[in-house]
Amino acid sequence: MESLSPSTINVRLSAVRKLIGEARRAGMIGLDEAASLTDVPNIRQTGTRLGNWLTREQAKELLAVPDRFTLNGKRDYVLLALQVGCALRRNELAELDVVTIQQREGRWVLADLEGKGRCIRTVAIPIWVKQGINAWMTAAGTKTAGCCDRSRRAGRSIATP
């Protein structure tokens, strides 16, 4: 296990502790034996996880891929722009409703997104992302939001599943 990261080792230790607890409750091992087996401490984690960020050039290359002269290309551009410009997670993007796009205090935001761990957050929308959304909605022929897949959630979804 030396080649694994501390967080991976700690997750596996947690699973082993849970298994030992279940075995003790089922009467398969004694209390003292369970205590000695679960007494292994977690591995200390040092440093900060920074992630793997795209450079500005990489982001521009990614956003240049969709053909913005077609309706699907405009939609794809908006989906990528929301991920790059607003730092949305995949699930947040997949569950995004157009009613989430609101103007608050003179700024366009994605209001009250339910994200990782059921946390609620509000995310600012950069102007260039909002312009892409407007271009896609105009091309789709709707002022109320449109959607990529009109059959999903009564026509209010931004992204397809």
JOURSUL-V735021 format. One record per pair of residues at least 24 apart in sequence whose ideal C-beta (glycine too) atoms are under 7 Angstrom apart, sorted by the first residue. I is the first residue (numbers start at 1). J is the second residue. D is the distance in Angstrom with one decimal. If there is no record, write none. Layout:
# JOURSUL-V735021
i: <I/I>
j: <J/J>
d: <D/D>
This chain:
# JOURSUL-V735021
i: <6/6/6/7/9/10/10/13/13/59/71/71/74/74/74/75/75/77/78/78/78/79/81/81/82/85/85/85/86/86/86/86/89/89/93/94/94/96/96/97/97/97/98/98/98/99/101>
j: <43/44/45/45/43/42/43/40/42/84/139/140/135/136/139/136/148/132/132/133/136/159/129/132/129/126/128/129/110/123/125/129/115/116/159/159/161/158/159/156/157/158/145/156/158/156/133>
d: <4.1/6.8/4.5/6.2/4.9/4.7/5.8/6.2/6.3/5.1/5.3/6.4/5.9/4.1/5.3/5.7/5.1/5.5/4.9/5.5/4.8/5.8/4.5/4.9/6.2/4.6/6.8/4.2/6.3/4.9/6.1/6.4/6.1/6.3/5.3/5.2/6.2/4.3/6.0/5.3/6.5/7.0/2.9/5.7/6.0/6.7/6.9>
